[in-house]
């Protein structure tokens, strides 16, 4: 894998940099076991999962949230 220099990254347009960040995040999300969580983070995830199980119809799917964010830009 090649390493991008800061100058290379900064030469990208803002949409290209956003896409780069999304691509990097997606690559990290593919191996969640390699990202250590604090006890507080684990407790928060458990709290959110419990809330979801109590009311799975509350909230919005990620695709809808993401689209609302993109529309606001």
N, CA, C and O atoms as a printed pandas DataFrame, in Angstrom:
     atom_number atom_name residue_name chain_id  residue_number  x_coord  y_coord  z_coord
0              1         N          UNK        A               1    0.844   -1.168    0.000
1              2        CA          UNK        A               1    0.000    0.000    0.000
2              3         C          UNK        A               1    0.893    1.236    0.000
3              4         O          UNK        A               1    1.836    1.327    0.786
4              5         N          UNK        A               2    0.598    2.169   -0.869
5              6        CA          UNK        A               2    1.402    3.382   -0.916
6              7         C          UNK        A               2    0.963    4.343    0.189
7              8         O          UNK        A               2   -0.185    4.324    0.633
8              9         N          UNK        A               3    1.891    5.172    0.613
9             10        CA          UNK        A               3    1.613    6.153    1.647
10            11         C          UNK        A               3    1.396    7.507    0.990
11            12         O          UNK        A               3    2.212    7.963    0.190
12            13         N          UNK        A               4    0.284    8.140    1.339
13            14        CA          UNK        A               4    0.000    9.462    0.801
14            15         C          UNK        A               4    0.686   10.512    1.656
15            16         O          UNK        A               4    0.561   10.500    2.881
16            17         N          UNK        A               5    1.402   11.410    1.022
17            18        CA          UNK        A               5    2.001   12.527    1.735
18            19         C          UNK        A               5    0.927   13.573    1.985
19            20         O          UNK        A               5   -0.066   13.639    1.260
20            21         N          UNK        A               6    1.126   14.387    3.008
21            22        CA          UNK        A               6    0.154   15.435    3.334
22            23         C          UNK        A               6   -0.105   16.319    2.113
23            24         O          UNK        A               6   -1.245   16.705    1.854
24            25         N          UNK        A               7    0.950   16.636    1.369
25            26        CA          UNK        A               7    0.789   17.477    0.177
26            27         C          UNK        A               7   -0.116   16.801   -0.845
27            28         O          UNK        A               7   -0.915   17.460   -1.510
28            29         N          UNK        A               8    0.015   15.470   -0.969
29            30        CA          UNK        A               8   -0.838   14.737   -1.899
30            31         C          UNK        A               8   -2.300   14.828   -1.463
31            32         O          UNK        A               8   -3.191   15.058   -2.280
32            33         N          UNK        A               9   -2.526   14.648   -0.180
33            34        CA          UNK        A               9   -3.889   14.701    0.343
34            35         C          UNK        A               9   -4.470   16.097    0.164
35            36         O          UNK        A               9   -5.616   16.251   -0.259
36            37         N          UNK        A              10   -3.675   17.110    0.487
37            38        CA          UNK        A              10   -4.166   18.484    0.403
38            39         C          UNK        A              10   -4.397   18.931   -1.039
39            40         O          UNK        A              10   -5.101   19.913   -1.276
40            41         N          UNK        A              11   -3.818   18.227   -1.993
41            42        CA          UNK        A              11   -4.044   18.583   -3.396
42            43         C          UNK        A              11   -5.386   18.046   -3.901
43            44         O          UNK        A              11   -5.851   18.429   -4.974
44            45         N          UNK        A              12   -5.998   17.165   -3.127
45            46        CA          UNK        A              12   -7.313   16.643   -3.495
46            47         C          UNK        A              12   -8.376   17.693   -3.221
47            48         O          UNK        A              12   -8.207   18.553   -2.357
48            49         N          UNK        A              13   -9.470   17.616   -3.962
49            50        CA          UNK        A              13  -10.597   18.507   -3.689
50            51         C          UNK        A              13  -11.245   18.085   -2.371
51            52         O          UNK        A              13  -11.007   16.979   -1.885
52            53         N          UNK        A              14  -12.050   18.952   -1.804
53            54        CA          UNK        A              14  -12.720   18.619   -0.549
54            55         C          UNK        A              14  -13.585   17.361   -0.709
55            56         O          UNK        A              14  -13.515   16.478    0.146
56            57         N          UNK        A              15  -14.396   17.244   -1.767
57            58        CA          UNK        A              15  -15.162   15.996   -1.914
58            59         C          UNK        A              15  -14.268   14.754   -2.012
59            60         O          UNK        A              15  -14.620   13.694   -1.496
60            61         N          UNK        A              16  -13.115   14.888   -2.672
61            62        CA          UNK        A              16  -12.187   13.754   -2.769
62            63         C          UNK        A              16  -11.597   13.410   -1.406
63            64         O          UNK        A              16  -11.425   12.235   -1.083
64            65         N          UNK        A              17  -11.286   14.424   -0.605
65            66        CA          UNK        A              17  -10.760   14.166    0.745
66            67         C          UNK        A              17  -11.814   13.526    1.631
67            68         O          UNK        A              17  -11.510   12.630    2.418
68            69         N          UNK        A              18  -13.055   13.985    1.502
69            70        CA          UNK        A              18  -14.136   13.363    2.267
70            71         C          UNK        A              18  -14.267   11.899    1.873
71            72         O          UNK        A              18  -14.425   11.034    2.734
72            73         N          UNK        A              19  -14.202   11.621    0.583
73            74        CA          UNK        A              19  -14.288   10.240    0.123
74            75         C          UNK        A              19  -13.120    9.421    0.651
75            76         O          UNK        A              19  -13.296    8.259    1.018
76            77         N          UNK        A              20  -11.935   10.009    0.693
77            78        CA          UNK        A              20  -10.755    9.318    1.228
78            79         C          UNK        A              20  -10.984    8.948    2.687
79            80         O          UNK        A              20  -10.697    7.824    3.099
80            81         N          UNK        A              21  -11.499    9.890    3.465
81            82        CA          UNK        A              21  -11.774    9.619    4.876
82            83         C          UNK        A              21  -12.813    8.513    5.015
83            84         O          UNK        A              21  -12.666    7.625    5.855
84            85         N          UNK        A              22  -13.861    8.560    4.199
85            86        CA          UNK        A              22  -14.878    7.508    4.243
86            87         C          UNK        A              22  -14.271    6.154    3.892
87            88         O          UNK        A              22  -14.585    5.146    4.525
88            89         N          UNK        A              23  -13.407    6.133    2.891
89            90        CA          UNK        A              23  -12.753    4.885    2.495
90            91         C          UNK        A              23  -11.867    4.345    3.613
91            92         O          UNK        A              23  -11.852    3.144    3.883
92            93         N          UNK        A              24  -11.131    5.246    4.258
93            94        CA          UNK        A              24  -10.278    4.821    5.376
94            95         C          UNK        A              24  -11.138    4.267    6.501
95            96         O          UNK        A              24  -10.843    3.206    7.051
96            97         N          UNK        A              25  -12.214    4.994    6.844
97            98        CA          UNK        A              25  -13.091    4.536    7.922
98            99         C          UNK        A              25  -13.699    3.173    7.586
99           100         O          UNK        A              25  -13.763    2.295    8.446
100          101         N          UNK        A              26  -14.139    2.995    6.353
101          102        CA          UNK        A              26  -14.703    1.705    5.944
102          103         C          UNK        A              26  -13.682    0.583    6.103
103          104         O          UNK        A              26  -14.032   -0.528    6.502
104          105         N          UNK        A              27  -12.417    0.873    5.791
105          106        CA          UNK        A              27  -11.390   -0.162    5.919
106          107         C          UNK        A              27  -11.163   -0.522    7.384
107          108         O          UNK        A              27  -10.874   -1.676    7.699
108          109         N          UNK        A              28  -11.291    0.449    8.277
109          110        CA          UNK        A              28  -11.163    0.182    9.710
110          111         C          UNK        A              28  -12.365   -0.613   10.201
111          112         O          UNK        A              28  -12.222   -1.547   10.990
112          113         N          UNK        A              29  -13.554   -0.234    9.727
113          114        CA          UNK        A              29  -14.782   -0.905   10.150
114          115         C          UNK        A              29  -14.814   -2.379    9.728
115          116         O          UNK        A              29  -15.538   -3.179   10.321
116          117         N          UNK        A              30  -14.037   -2.733    8.715
117          118        CA          UNK        A              30  -13.984   -4.131    8.274
118          119         C          UNK        A              30  -13.303   -5.037    9.292
119          120         O          UNK        A              30  -13.489   -6.253    9.255
120          121         N          UNK        A              31  -12.522   -4.467   10.196
121          122        CA          UNK        A              31  -11.817   -5.244   11.212
122          123         C          UNK        A              31  -12.059   -4.633   12.599
123          124         O          UNK        A              31  -11.118   -4.172   13.245
124          125         N          UNK        A              32  -13.307   -4.629   13.052
125          126        CA          UNK        A              32  -13.634   -3.947   14.312
126          127         C          UNK        A              32  -12.891   -4.516   15.518
127          128         O          UNK        A              32  -12.682   -3.815   16.508
128          129         N          UNK        A              33  -12.498   -5.762   15.438
129          130        CA          UNK        A              33  -11.807   -6.378   16.571
130          131         C          UNK        A              33  -10.430   -5.767   16.815
131          132         O          UNK        A              33   -9.843   -5.979   17.877
132          133         N          UNK        A              34   -9.911   -5.021   15.858
133          134        CA          UNK        A              34   -8.599   -4.402   16.028
134          135         C          UNK        A              34   -8.682   -3.011   16.655
135          136         O          UNK        A              34   -7.656   -2.387   16.926
136          137         N          UNK        A              35   -9.899   -2.528   16.883
137          138        CA          UNK        A              35  -10.085   -1.199   17.475
138          139         C          UNK        A              35  -10.454   -1.381   18.946
139          140         O          UNK        A              35  -11.565   -1.812   19.256
140          141         N          UNK        A              36   -9.534   -1.056   19.851
141          142        CA          UNK        A              36   -9.835   -1.239   21.274
142          143         C          UNK        A              36  -10.872   -0.233   21.757
143          144         O          UNK        A              36  -10.869    0.926   21.342
144          145         N          UNK        A              37  -11.754   -0.687   22.632
145          146        CA          UNK        A              37  -12.775    0.176   23.228
146          147         C          UNK        A              37  -12.523    0.312   24.719
147          148         O          UNK        A              37  -12.074   -0.622   25.383
148          149         N          UNK        A              38  -12.823    1.497   25.226
149          150        CA          UNK        A              38  -12.732    1.685   26.671
150          151         C          UNK        A              38  -13.966    1.047   27.317
151          152         O          UNK        A              38  -14.934    0.715   26.633
152          153         N          UNK        A              39  -13.920    0.885   28.620
153          154        CA          UNK        A              39  -15.083    0.348   29.329
154          155         C          UNK        A              39  -16.285    1.271   29.182
155          156         O          UNK        A              39  -17.415    0.799   29.059
156          157         N          UNK        A              40  -16.053    2.586   29.195
157          158        CA          UNK        A              40  -17.144    3.547   29.002
158          159         C          UNK        A              40  -17.776    3.405   27.615
159          160         O          UNK        A              40  -18.997    3.471   27.476
160          161         N          UNK        A              41  -16.949    3.212   26.604
161          162        CA          UNK        A              41  -17.473    3.027   25.253
162          163         C          UNK        A              41  -18.291    1.738   25.162
163          164         O          UNK        A              41  -19.355    1.717   24.544
164          165         N          UNK        A              42  -17.797    0.674   25.773
165          166        CA          UNK        A              42  -18.540   -0.589   25.771
166          167         C          UNK        A              42  -19.877   -0.427   26.475
167          168         O          UNK        A              42  -20.891   -0.946   26.009
168          169         N          UNK        A              43  -19.888    0.293   27.602
169          170        CA          UNK        A              43  -21.129    0.516   28.338
170          171         C          UNK        A              43  -22.118    1.328   27.501
171          172         O          UNK        A              43  -23.317    1.049   27.507
172          173         N          UNK        A              44  -21.617    2.322   26.788
173          174        CA          UNK        A              44  -22.497    3.133   25.936
174          175         C          UNK        A              44  -23.073    2.300   24.802
175          176         O          UNK        A              44  -24.256    2.415   24.483
176          177         N          UNK        A              45  -22.248    1.471   24.198
177          178        CA          UNK        A              45  -22.756    0.595   23.138
178          179         C          UNK        A              45  -23.820   -0.357   23.675
179          180         O          UNK        A              45  -24.841   -0.581   23.025
180          181         N          UNK        A              46  -23.583   -0.916   24.859
181          182        CA          UNK        A              46  -24.577   -1.793   25.479
182          183         C          UNK        A              46  -25.877   -1.036   25.751
183          184         O          UNK        A              46  -26.966   -1.566   25.532
184          185         N          UNK        A              47  -25.757    0.217   26.234
185          186        CA          UNK        A              47  -26.943    1.028   26.509
186          187         C          UNK        A              47  -27.746    1.268   25.226
187          188         O          UNK        A              47  -28.971    1.152   25.218
188          189         N          UNK        A              48  -27.049    1.598   24.163
189          190        CA          UNK        A              48  -27.722    1.851   22.883
190          191         C          UNK        A              48  -28.347    0.583   22.315
191          192         O          UNK        A              48  -29.443    0.627   21.755
192          193         N          UNK        A              49  -27.661   -0.540   22.454
193          194        CA          UNK        A              49  -28.208   -1.800   21.971
194          195         C          UNK        A              49  -29.465   -2.171   22.755
195          196         O          UNK        A              49  -30.450   -2.625   22.172
196          197         N          UNK        A              50  -29.434   -1.980   24.065
197          198        CA          UNK        A              50  -30.615   -2.234   24.885
198          199         C          UNK        A              50  -31.775   -1.333   24.456
199          200         O          UNK        A              50  -32.912   -1.793   24.356
200          201         N          UNK        A              51  -31.492   -0.050   24.202
201          202        CA          UNK        A              51  -32.532    0.879   23.761
202          203         C          UNK        A              51  -33.122    0.427   22.427
203          204         O          UNK        A              51  -34.333    0.508   22.219
204          205         N          UNK        A              52  -32.277   -0.041   21.541
205          206        CA          UNK        A              52  -32.761   -0.555   20.253
206          207         C          UNK        A              52  -33.663   -1.768   20.450
207          208         O          UNK        A              52  -34.721   -1.865   19.828
208          209         N          UNK        A              53  -33.253   -2.681   21.303
209          210        CA          UNK        A              53  -34.059   -3.882   21.530
210          211         C          UNK        A              53  -35.409   -3.539   22.154
211          212         O          UNK        A              53  -36.407   -4.208   21.882
212          213         N          UNK        A              54  -35.444   -2.497   22.991
213          214        CA          UNK        A              54  -36.710   -2.075   23.596
214          215         C          UNK        A              54  -37.642   -1.444   22.570
215          216         O          UNK        A              54  -38.859   -1.604   22.666
216          217         N          UNK        A              55  -37.092   -0.727   21.587
217          218        CA          UNK        A              55  -37.917   -0.048   20.587
218          219         C          UNK        A              55  -37.182   -0.004   19.252
219          220         O          UNK        A              55  -36.597    1.023   18.910
220          221         N          UNK        A              56  -37.200   -1.098   18.493
221          222        CA          UNK        A              56  -36.427   -1.160   17.249
222          223         C          UNK        A              56  -36.925   -0.221   16.146
223          224         O          UNK        A              56  -36.202    0.025   15.181
224          225         N          UNK        A              57  -38.144    0.305   16.273
225          226        CA          UNK        A              57  -38.676    1.192   15.234
226          227         C          UNK        A              57  -38.314    2.660   15.465
227          228         O          UNK        A              57  -38.570    3.505   14.608
228          229         N          UNK        A              58  -37.721    2.963   16.616
229          230        CA          UNK        A              58  -37.326    4.338   16.906
230          231         C          UNK        A              58  -36.017    4.642   16.191
231          232         O          UNK        A              58  -35.166    3.767   16.031
232          233         N          UNK        A              59  -35.869    5.879   15.768
233          234        CA          UNK        A              59  -34.640    6.274   15.093
234          235         C          UNK        A              59  -34.756    6.104   13.587
235          236         O          UNK        A              59  -35.824    5.794   13.058
236          237         N          UNK        A              60  -33.632    6.314   12.908
237          238        CA          UNK        A              60  -33.589    6.244   11.449
238          239         C          UNK        A              60  -32.436    5.364   11.015
239          240         O          UNK        A              60  -31.391    5.342   11.666
240          241         N          UNK        A              61  -32.614    4.631    9.915
241          242        CA          UNK        A              61  -31.502    3.836    9.374
242          243         C          UNK        A              61  -30.363    4.754    8.915
243          244         O          UNK        A              61  -30.602    5.898    8.526
244          245         N          UNK        A              62  -29.142    4.256    8.962
245          246        CA          UNK        A              62  -27.966    5.035    8.596
246          247         C          UNK        A              62  -28.104    5.641    7.203
247          248         O          UNK        A              62  -27.717    6.792    7.003
248          249         N          UNK        A              63  -28.633    4.916    6.253
249          250        CA          UNK        A              63  -28.767    5.444    4.891
250          251         C          UNK        A              63  -29.604    6.711    4.844
251          252         O          UNK        A              63  -29.278    7.647    4.113
252          253         N          UNK        A              64  -30.678    6.745    5.620
253          254        CA          UNK        A              64  -31.530    7.936    5.662
254          255         C          UNK        A              64  -30.816    9.093    6.354
255          256         O          UNK        A              64  -30.897   10.234    5.900
256          257         N          UNK        A              65  -30.130    8.806    7.433
257          258        CA          UNK        A              65  -29.391    9.854    8.154
258          259         C          UNK        A              65  -28.317   10.439    7.246
259          260         O          UNK        A              65  -28.161   11.656    7.153
260          261         N          UNK        A              66  -27.596    9.575    6.591
261          262        CA          UNK        A              66  -26.518   10.023    5.708
262          263         C          UNK        A              66  -27.069   10.907    4.592
263          264         O          UNK        A              66  -26.463   11.922    4.248
264          265         N          UNK        A              67  -28.207   10.531    4.030
265          266        CA          UNK        A              67  -28.811   11.322    2.959
266          267         C          UNK        A              67  -29.249   12.689    3.475
267          268         O          UNK        A              67  -29.065   13.689    2.781
268          269         N          UNK        A              68  -29.823   12.757    4.677
269          270        CA          UNK        A              68  -30.210   14.052    5.256
270          271         C          UNK        A              68  -28.986   14.942    5.443
271          272         O          UNK        A              68  -29.053   16.150    5.219
272          273         N          UNK        A              69  -27.876   14.350    5.849
273          274        CA          UNK        A              69  -26.646   15.125    6.030
274          275         C          UNK        A              69  -26.158   15.657    4.684
275          276         O          UNK        A              69  -25.767   16.819    4.573
276          277         N          UNK        A              70  -26.182   14.816    3.684
277          278        CA          UNK        A              70  -25.708   15.240    2.365
278          279         C          UNK        A              70  -26.582   16.335    1.778
279          280         O          UNK        A              70  -26.074   17.233    1.107
280          281         N          UNK        A              71  -27.888   16.280    2.017
281          282        CA          UNK        A              71  -28.806   17.290    1.492
282          283         C          UNK        A              71  -28.528   18.648    2.131
283          284         O          UNK        A              71  -28.664   19.684    1.482
284          285         N          UNK        A              72  -28.141   18.638    3.399
285          286        CA          UNK        A              72  -27.871   19.901    4.121
286          287         C          UNK        A              72  -26.655   20.633    3.584
287          288         O          UNK        A              72  -26.537   21.845    3.764
288          289         N          UNK        A              73  -25.760   19.931    2.937
289          290        CA          UNK        A              73  -24.528   20.567    2.445
290          291         C          UNK        A              73  -24.815   21.534    1.362
291          292         O          UNK        A              73  -23.897   22.159    0.833
